Amino acid sequence: MFMNKENSPICKIKSDQKQIKIPVDGQLSKKGTIVKKTSTAGEIDYSIANLVDGINKAGFKSVYSCSGLKKDHPNCEIKPGGGYISFLIQDNDLDAITWIKNAAHRFSLSVEHTYINNKPALVVRIDKDKEGNSLTDRIRIANESGDHASGDFKNRPYGAFTKDLEDIIQRCGGLIYDTDEKIEAAWRKFCSMLLPGISIKNAG
C-alpha cells in the first residue's frame, strides 16, 4: 500500500494485462472497471462515485453512468466521448429535469432525450466536439445520411459504428474533453452547477 498525490491509500494488484492501482475504498469489477460502492446507486465508476451519490442524495435520481475516464477502465476500451450520467424522466420532477439540462448546457455537455428499458430518460454526455455539436448527433446524422451499409440504425446502440468515430471526430476538429483531466474538470463543474454550495469530496 502507498499514498497517491491526494494522500489517498492505494492498493496495487496485477492483472493479466497490466498492474492496476486501486484505491482501498474501490474495487475491480468483473468487467475490469475500477468502481466504488455507493449507498444510492450501487457500484459506480470510481472517479464519479461520490459525485453520483451526492446527486442522488440531493434528490436527483440517476440510473446508469460512466465516468468516461481511462483510469477507471484500465482493461477496457473507452469510446471517445463515452462519459455520461442518465436520469429516468419518471423518477425526477419537471423542475429537476430542467435544472439538469441547464447545468449540462452551461458547461458544454450534451443532453440527449432517449429511452432506457423502454422508459423516457435524459442522458448527460461528455461528448461535445470543437464545433459545439455532440458526438451522439454526429453519429445519428452519419447513420441517417446513408454513409453506412444498410441496417436498422434506430435500433443500434450508441457508438455502434465505432469504425467511423475517429473519422467523425477528425472532421469536426476533435473533442472538447479529450483527456481524463478535462473530463474530470467537466464533471466537477456539472456537479457545482447542479448542487450549488455543496462540496462533494473526490468528485472527479
PASEBA-1860 file (N, C-alpha, C; in nm, 3 decimals):
! residues 204
1> MFMNKENS> 0.085/-0.119/0.000/0.000/0.000/0.000/0.088/0.124/0.000 ~ 0.048/0.227/-0.071/0.119/0.353/-0.070/0.019/0.466/-0.086 ~ 0.067/0.590/-0.080/-0.023/0.704/-0.090/-0.007/0.771/-0.225 ~ -0.119/0.813/-0.285/-0.109/0.887/-0.411/-0.094/1.035/-0.381 ~ -0.098/1.119/-0.486/-0.071/1.261/-0.465/-0.179/1.330/-0.383 ~ -0.299/1.269/-0.375/-0.405/1.326/-0.291/-0.401/1.266/-0.151 ~ -0.295/1.188/-0.120/-0.281/1.120/0.008/-0.392/1.020/0.036 ~ -0.445/0.960/-0.072/-0.544/0.854/-0.056/-0.473/0.720/-0.064
9> PICKIKSD> -0.505/0.627/0.026/-0.441/0.496/0.021/-0.471/0.426/-0.112 ~ -0.371/0.360/-0.166/-0.384/0.290/-0.293/-0.333/0.148/-0.278 ~ -0.403/0.054/-0.336/-0.356/-0.084/-0.340/-0.315/-0.119/-0.482 ~ -0.212/-0.200/-0.497/-0.168/-0.246/-0.629/-0.210/-0.390/-0.648 ~ -0.265/-0.421/-0.764/-0.290/-0.560/-0.798/-0.240/-0.582/-0.940 ~ -0.206/-0.706/-0.971/-0.161/-0.738/-1.105/-0.271/-0.814/-1.178 ~ -0.295/-0.777/-1.301/-0.390/-0.847/-1.385/-0.313/-0.914/-1.496 ~ -0.385/-0.984/-1.584/-0.320/-1.049/-1.697/-0.262/-0.946/-1.793
17> QKQIKIPV> -0.314/-0.824/-1.790/-0.273/-0.724/-1.887/-0.175/-0.621/-1.832 ~ -0.196/-0.575/-1.711/-0.111/-0.470/-1.656/-0.129/-0.462/-1.506 ~ -0.039/-0.389/-1.442/-0.053/-0.363/-1.299/-0.153/-0.250/-1.282 ~ -0.250/-0.268/-1.194/-0.356/-0.169/-1.175/-0.351/-0.116/-1.032 ~ -0.362/0.015/-1.019/-0.366/0.078/-0.887/-0.512/0.101/-0.850 ~ -0.553/0.044/-0.739/-0.693/0.056/-0.695/-0.698/0.121/-0.557 ~ -0.771/0.232/-0.541/-0.789/0.292/-0.408/-0.849/0.190/-0.312 ~ -0.814/0.197/-0.184/-0.860/0.097/-0.089/-1.011/0.097/-0.072
25> DGQLSKKG> -1.077/0.210/-0.104/-1.223/0.211/-0.094/-1.288/0.178/-0.229 ~ -1.207/0.131/-0.323/-1.258/0.089/-0.453/-1.235/-0.059/-0.475 ~ -1.280/-0.108/-0.589/-1.260/-0.248/-0.624/-1.264/-0.264/-0.775 ~ -1.214/-0.375/-0.824/-1.214/-0.404/-0.967/-1.337/-0.488/-0.998 ~ -1.423/-0.438/-1.087/-1.545/-0.512/-1.122/-1.512/-0.628/-1.216 ~ -1.610/-0.713/-1.240/-1.592/-0.827/-1.331/-1.560/-0.781/-1.472 ~ -1.603/-0.659/-1.507/-1.577/-0.606/-1.641/-1.442/-0.536/-1.649 ~ -1.368/-0.536/-1.538/-1.237/-0.473/-1.540/-1.238/-0.325/-1.514
33> TIVKKTST> -1.348/-0.274/-1.457/-1.361/-0.132/-1.426/-1.335/-0.108/-1.278 ~ -1.265/0.000/-1.245/-1.245/0.036/-1.104/-1.368/0.109/-1.056 ~ -1.436/0.052/-0.958/-1.564/0.106/-0.911/-1.562/0.127/-0.761 ~ -1.664/0.197/-0.715/-1.684/0.218/-0.572/-1.831/0.196/-0.542 ~ -1.860/0.130/-0.432/-1.999/0.109/-0.393/-2.055/0.236/-0.330 ~ -2.175/0.273/-0.373/-2.242/0.391/-0.317/-2.370/0.347/-0.248 ~ -2.419/0.431/-0.159/-2.540/0.397/-0.085/-2.666/0.419/-0.167 ~ -2.656/0.498/-0.276/-2.777/0.534/-0.352/-2.783/0.473/-0.491
41> AGEIDYSI> -2.669/0.432/-0.546/-2.669/0.388/-0.686/-2.587/0.262/-0.710 ~ -2.553/0.189/-0.606/-2.475/0.068/-0.623/-2.332/0.099/-0.666 ~ -2.275/0.012/-0.748/-2.138/0.031/-0.795/-2.131/0.134/-0.907 ~ -2.044/0.234/-0.891/-2.027/0.341/-0.987/-1.878/0.354/-1.019 ~ -1.845/0.393/-1.142/-1.706/0.418/-1.177/-1.644/0.505/-1.068 ~ -1.526/0.465/-1.023/-1.467/0.523/-0.902/-1.460/0.676/-0.904 ~ -1.414/0.734/-1.014/-1.388/0.877/-1.017/-1.513/0.964/-1.004 ~ -1.630/0.908/-1.035/-1.753/0.987/-1.023/-1.850/0.928/-0.921
49> ANLVDGIN> -1.804/0.829/-0.844/-1.893/0.762/-0.748/-1.949/0.860/-0.645 ~ -1.862/0.942/-0.585/-1.910/1.037/-0.484/-1.999/1.144/-0.546 ~ -1.966/1.183/-0.669/-2.048/1.282/-0.738/-2.190/1.228/-0.761 ~ -2.199/1.107/-0.817/-2.330/1.048/-0.845/-2.407/1.022/-0.716 ~ -2.337/0.976/-0.614/-2.401/0.954/-0.484/-2.456/1.085/-0.428 ~ -2.378/1.193/-0.441/-2.423/1.324/-0.394/-2.543/1.375/-0.471 ~ -2.543/1.353/-0.602/-2.656/1.394/-0.686/-2.783/1.324/-0.641 ~ -2.772/1.193/-0.616/-2.890/1.117/-0.573/-2.937/1.158/-0.434
57> KAGFKSVY> -2.843/1.183/-0.345/-2.880/1.225/-0.209/-2.947/1.362/-0.209 ~ -2.914/1.444/-0.309/-2.973/1.578/-0.319/-3.114/1.575/-0.378 ~ -3.158/1.458/-0.424/-3.294/1.446/-0.475/-3.306/1.416/-0.623 ~ -3.195/1.426/-0.696/-3.196/1.386/-0.837/-3.177/1.235/-0.842 ~ -3.250/1.166/-0.927/-3.241/1.021/-0.931/-3.175/0.973/-1.061 ~ -3.051/0.927/-1.051/-2.980/0.878/-1.168/-2.998/0.727/-1.179 ~ -2.971/0.675/-1.299/-2.976/0.530/-1.317/-2.837/0.478/-1.357 ~ -2.802/0.485/-1.484/-2.673/0.435/-1.529/-2.576/0.550/-1.550
65> SCSGLKKD> -2.447/0.519/-1.536/-2.346/0.622/-1.558/-2.213/0.559/-1.598 ~ -2.128/0.641/-1.658/-1.992/0.601/-1.694/-1.906/0.727/-1.684 ~ -1.794/0.719/-1.615/-1.710/0.837/-1.597/-1.649/0.884/-1.729 ~ -1.623/0.791/-1.821/-1.555/0.825/-1.945/-1.405/0.838/-1.928 ~ -1.354/0.801/-1.810/-1.212/0.816/-1.778/-1.135/0.687/-1.804 ~ -1.023/0.701/-1.871/-0.940/0.583/-1.900/-0.889/0.519/-1.772 ~ -0.859/0.600/-1.670/-0.802/0.545/-1.547/-0.903/0.458/-1.471 ~ -1.032/0.479/-1.494/-1.135/0.394/-1.431/-1.157/0.265/-1.509
73> HPNCEIKP> -1.106/0.260/-1.632/-1.128/0.145/-1.720/-0.994/0.094/-1.774 ~ -0.905/0.050/-1.686/-0.770/0.012/-1.728/-0.766/-0.108/-1.823 ~ -0.865/-0.194/-1.814/-0.868/-0.313/-1.900/-0.973/-0.304/-2.010 ~ -1.035/-0.188/-2.024/-1.143/-0.173/-2.122/-1.113/-0.056/-2.215 ~ -1.163/-0.067/-2.334/-1.151/0.044/-2.427/-1.265/0.142/-2.403 ~ -1.230/0.268/-2.387/-1.331/0.372/-2.367/-1.356/0.441/-2.500 ~ -1.480/0.445/-2.542/-1.513/0.513/-2.667/-1.496/0.664/-2.649 ~ -1.457/0.734/-2.755/-1.447/0.881/-2.745/-1.579/0.940/-2.699
81> GGGYISFL> -1.573/1.029/-2.603/-1.695/1.091/-2.554/-1.786/0.993/-2.481 ~ -1.727/0.895/-2.413/-1.807/0.789/-2.352/-1.865/0.819/-2.215 ~ -1.834/0.935/-2.158/-1.883/0.965/-2.024/-2.028/1.011/-2.024 ~ -2.107/0.960/-1.931/-2.247/1.001/-1.922/-2.305/0.972/-1.784 ~ -2.411/1.045/-1.749/-2.495/1.016/-1.633/-2.638/1.024/-1.682 ~ -2.719/0.924/-1.655/-2.855/0.920/-1.707/-2.959/0.929/-1.595 ~ -3.074/0.984/-1.632/-3.183/1.006/-1.536/-3.314/0.963/-1.601 ~ -3.391/0.877/-1.535/-3.524/0.843/-1.586/-3.617/0.961/-1.561
89> IQDNDLDA> -3.692/1.000/-1.663/-3.783/1.115/-1.650/-3.884/1.092/-1.539 ~ -3.937/0.970/-1.531/-4.044/0.942/-1.434/-3.996/0.952/-1.289 ~ -3.864/0.939/-1.268/-3.810/0.943/-1.132/-3.772/1.084/-1.086 ~ -3.781/1.181/-1.177/-3.742/1.318/-1.145/-3.854/1.414/-1.187 ~ -3.884/1.512/-1.103/-3.991/1.604/-1.140/-3.944/1.701/-1.247 ~ -4.035/1.778/-1.302/-4.005/1.868/-1.414/-3.898/1.970/-1.377 ~ -3.903/2.025/-1.256/-3.803/2.122/-1.213/-3.663/2.059/-1.210 ~ -3.656/1.935/-1.163/-3.526/1.866/-1.156/-3.470/1.844/-1.296
97> ITWIKNAA> -3.555/1.801/-1.390/-3.510/1.777/-1.528/-3.461/1.908/-1.591 ~ -3.534/2.016/-1.568/-3.494/2.147/-1.621/-3.360/2.190/-1.562 ~ -3.342/2.168/-1.432/-3.219/2.205/-1.364/-3.100/2.125/-1.420 ~ -3.122/1.996/-1.445/-3.018/1.910/-1.500/-2.977/1.960/-1.639 ~ -3.077/1.991/-1.723/-3.048/2.041/-1.858/-2.967/2.170/-1.853 ~ -3.009/2.263/-1.768/-2.939/2.392/-1.758/-2.795/2.374/-1.713 ~ -2.774/2.284/-1.615/-2.639/2.259/-1.565/-2.551/2.200/-1.675 ~ -2.606/2.109/-1.753/-2.529/2.045/-1.861/-2.495/2.145/-1.970
105> HRFSLSVE> -2.594/2.224/-2.013/-2.571/2.318/-2.122/-2.472/2.427/-2.083 ~ -2.472/2.465/-1.957/-2.381/2.571/-1.913/-2.235/2.532/-1.932 ~ -2.206/2.402/-1.920/-2.067/2.357/-1.928/-2.040/2.271/-2.051 ~ -2.112/2.300/-2.159/-2.087/2.234/-2.288/-2.095/2.082/-2.281 ~ -2.193/2.031/-2.207/-2.221/1.888/-2.207/-2.344/1.864/-2.293 ~ -2.352/1.747/-2.352/-2.466/1.714/-2.437/-2.583/1.666/-2.352 ~ -2.703/1.697/-2.397/-2.824/1.647/-2.332/-2.902/1.568/-2.436 ~ -2.922/1.440/-2.408/-2.988/1.351/-2.504/-3.119/1.297/-2.444
113> HTYINNKP> -3.227/1.313/-2.517/-3.354/1.252/-2.477/-3.359/1.115/-2.544 ~ -3.374/1.011/-2.463/-3.371/0.876/-2.517/-3.461/0.786/-2.433 ~ -3.447/0.656/-2.451/-3.523/0.559/-2.372/-3.427/0.461/-2.308 ~ -3.450/0.430/-2.182/-3.373/0.328/-2.110/-3.473/0.227/-2.057 ~ -3.457/0.102/-2.097/-3.553/-0.002/-2.060/-3.696/0.039/-2.094 ~ -3.711/0.099/-2.213/-3.841/0.144/-2.266/-3.904/0.257/-2.185 ~ -3.823/0.326/-2.106/-3.873/0.439/-2.027/-3.801/0.567/-2.071 ~ -3.876/0.678/-2.086/-3.813/0.805/-2.126/-3.702/0.844/-2.029
121> ALVVRIDK> -3.589/0.888/-2.084/-3.475/0.923/-2.000/-3.401/1.043/-2.056 ~ -3.327/1.107/-1.968/-3.240/1.218/-2.005/-3.097/1.173/-1.975 ~ -3.010/1.184/-2.077/-2.871/1.143/-2.059/-2.779/1.263/-2.080 ~ -2.699/1.293/-1.980/-2.599/1.399/-1.990/-2.468/1.333/-2.032 ~ -2.413/1.378/-2.146/-2.291/1.316/-2.200/-2.178/1.417/-2.212 ~ -2.058/1.366/-2.193/-1.937/1.446/-2.219/-1.890/1.406/-2.359 ~ -1.946/1.471/-2.461/-1.909/1.429/-2.598/-1.917/1.544/-2.698 ~ -1.903/1.667/-2.652/-1.910/1.781/-2.744/-1.783/1.791/-2.829
129> DKEGNSLT> -1.802/1.814/-2.959/-1.685/1.836/-3.044/-1.649/1.984/-3.045 ~ -1.539/2.017/-3.109/-1.489/2.154/-3.105/-1.570/2.250/-3.190 ~ -1.667/2.196/-3.263/-1.761/2.282/-3.336/-1.889/2.303/-3.257 ~ -1.895/2.242/-3.136/-2.010/2.262/-3.049/-2.121/2.160/-3.063 ~ -2.100/2.057/-3.147/-2.200/1.953/-3.165/-2.168/1.831/-3.081 ~ -2.270/1.753/-3.049/-2.246/1.631/-2.972/-2.209/1.517/-3.065 ~ -2.122/1.429/-3.016/-2.083/1.314/-3.096/-2.203/1.224/-3.122 ~ -2.296/1.219/-3.026/-2.418/1.142/-3.044/-2.493/1.189/-3.168
137> DRIRIANE> -2.506/1.321/-3.183/-2.574/1.377/-3.300/-2.495/1.350/-3.428 ~ -2.363/1.359/-3.420/-2.279/1.333/-3.537/-2.301/1.190/-3.586 ~ -2.306/1.096/-3.493/-2.325/0.955/-3.528/-2.464/0.935/-3.590 ~ -2.566/0.997/-3.527/-2.703/0.983/-3.578/-2.715/1.037/-3.720 ~ -2.657/1.155/-3.743/-2.662/1.216/-3.876/-2.591/1.129/-3.978 ~ -2.474/1.077/-3.940/-2.399/0.990/-4.031/-2.478/0.864/-4.064 ~ -2.544/0.808/-3.963/-2.624/0.687/-3.984/-2.741/0.714/-4.078 ~ -2.808/0.827/-4.057/-2.927/0.859/-4.135/-2.894/0.905/-4.277
145> SGDHASGD> -2.769/0.949/-4.297/-2.732/1.001/-4.429/-2.697/0.891/-4.528 ~ -2.690/0.766/-4.477/-2.658/0.656/-4.568/-2.510/0.637/-4.587 ~ -2.429/0.693/-4.494/-2.285/0.675/-4.503/-2.243/0.531/-4.472 ~ -2.336/0.455/-4.418/-2.305/0.317/-4.379/-2.379/0.219/-4.468 ~ -2.343/0.094/-4.451/-2.415/-0.012/-4.522/-2.557/-0.019/-4.466 ~ -2.644/-0.088/-4.536/-2.784/-0.094/-4.493/-2.796/-0.154/-4.353 ~ -2.896/-0.109/-4.282/-2.919/-0.161/-4.146/-3.023/-0.077/-4.075 ~ -3.074/-0.130/-3.966/-3.173/-0.058/-3.887/-3.100/0.027/-3.784
153> FKNRPYGA> -3.064/0.149/-3.821/-2.980/0.232/-3.737/-3.050/0.275/-3.609 ~ -3.181/0.292/-3.613/-3.252/0.341/-3.495/-3.240/0.245/-3.378 ~ -3.223/0.116/-3.408/-3.215/0.017/-3.301/-3.072/-0.018/-3.264 ~ -2.974/0.053/-3.323/-2.835/0.028/-3.288/-2.799/0.106/-3.162 ~ -2.713/0.050/-3.077/-2.673/0.122/-2.956/-2.583/0.240/-2.987 ~ -2.571/0.330/-2.888/-2.484/0.448/-2.903/-2.343/0.403/-2.941 ~ -2.286/0.466/-3.044/-2.149/0.436/-3.083/-2.132/0.302/-3.150 ~ -2.240/0.247/-3.208/-2.230/0.114/-3.268/-2.129/0.112/-3.381
161> FTKDLEDI> -2.122/0.220/-3.458/-2.031/0.223/-3.572/-1.898/0.283/-3.529 ~ -1.829/0.211/-3.442/-1.706/0.264/-3.384/-1.598/0.289/-3.489 ~ -1.603/0.218/-3.600/-1.501/0.238/-3.704/-1.510/0.379/-3.763 ~ -1.624/0.444/-3.749/-1.643/0.578/-3.804/-1.614/0.689/-3.704 ~ -1.601/0.655/-3.576/-1.588/0.758/-3.473/-1.465/0.846/-3.495 ~ -1.351/0.785/-3.517/-1.229/0.864/-3.533/-1.238/0.957/-3.653 ~ -1.300/0.910/-3.761/-1.316/0.994/-3.880/-1.408/1.111/-3.850 ~ -1.518/1.083/-3.779/-1.614/1.188/-3.744/-1.545/1.293/-3.654
169> IQRCGGLI> -1.470/1.246/-3.555/-1.402/1.336/-3.463/-1.298/1.420/-3.536 ~ -1.223/1.357/-3.626/-1.120/1.430/-3.701/-1.181/1.540/-3.788 ~ -1.296/1.507/-3.851/-1.360/1.605/-3.939/-1.412/1.726/-3.863 ~ -1.447/1.708/-3.735/-1.503/1.819/-3.657/-1.397/1.887/-3.571 ~ -1.270/1.851/-3.588/-1.163/1.920/-3.516/-1.129/1.863/-3.381 ~ -1.186/1.747/-3.347/-1.158/1.685/-3.217/-1.267/1.713/-3.115 ~ -1.251/1.655/-2.996/-1.347/1.674/-2.887/-1.299/1.781/-2.790 ~ -1.393/1.849/-2.728/-1.358/1.948/-2.626/-1.290/1.879/-2.507
177> YDTDEKIE> -1.350/1.769/-2.463/-1.300/1.696/-2.347/-1.228/1.571/-2.395 ~ -1.098/1.583/-2.420/-1.023/1.474/-2.482/-0.917/1.411/-2.392 ~ -0.914/1.448/-2.264/-0.822/1.387/-2.169/-0.897/1.359/-2.039 ~ -0.840/1.270/-1.956/-0.901/1.243/-1.826/-0.914/1.370/-1.743 ~ -0.812/1.456/-1.750/-0.812/1.578/-1.669/-0.928/1.670/-1.709 ~ -0.949/1.685/-1.840/-1.057/1.771/-1.888/-1.194/1.712/-1.854 ~ -1.204/1.581/-1.863/-1.331/1.514/-1.831/-1.363/1.529/-1.682 ~ -1.262/1.509/-1.598/-1.282/1.525/-1.453/-1.326/1.667/-1.421
185> AAWRKFCS> -1.263/1.764/-1.484/-1.299/1.904/-1.459/-1.443/1.932/-1.502 ~ -1.485/1.872/-1.614/-1.622/1.890/-1.661/-1.723/1.831/-1.564 ~ -1.695/1.713/-1.510/-1.787/1.653/-1.412/-1.793/1.739/-1.285 ~ -1.679/1.794/-1.242/-1.680/1.880/-1.123/-1.764/2.005/-1.145 ~ -1.750/2.064/-1.264/-1.827/2.185/-1.294/-1.976/2.154/-1.301 ~ -2.010/2.040/-1.364/-2.150/1.999/-1.372/-2.207/1.982/-1.231 ~ -2.130/1.918/-1.145/-2.174/1.897/-1.007/-2.191/2.028/-0.933 ~ -2.098/2.122/-0.955/-2.105/2.250/-0.883/-2.228/2.331/-0.926
193> MLLPGISI> -2.269/2.315/-1.051/-2.387/2.384/-1.100/-2.514/2.313/-1.054 ~ -2.510/2.180/-1.057/-2.627/2.102/-1.018/-2.654/2.113/-0.869 ~ -2.546/2.117/-0.791/-2.559/2.121/-0.646/-2.482/2.240/-0.591 ~ -2.528/2.362/-0.615/-2.453/2.480/-0.569/-2.440/2.484/-0.417 ~ -2.319/2.516/-0.374/-2.296/2.528/-0.231/-2.270/2.398/-0.160 ~ -2.273/2.285/-0.234/-2.249/2.155/-0.173/-2.114/2.104/-0.219 ~ -2.028/2.069/-0.126/-1.895/2.017/-0.159/-1.899/1.865/-0.153 ~ -1.863/1.803/-0.264/-1.859/1.657/-0.270/-1.713/1.615/-0.281
201> KNAG> -1.663/1.551/-0.179/-1.522/1.511/-0.179/-1.493/1.410/-0.289 ~ -1.377/1.428/-0.352/-1.329/1.336/-0.454/-1.424/1.323/-0.572 ~ -1.502/1.428/-0.601/-1.591/1.425/-0.717/-1.507/1.453/-0.841 ~ -1.460/1.345/-0.902/-1.367/1.360/-1.012/-1.230/1.362/-0.955
END
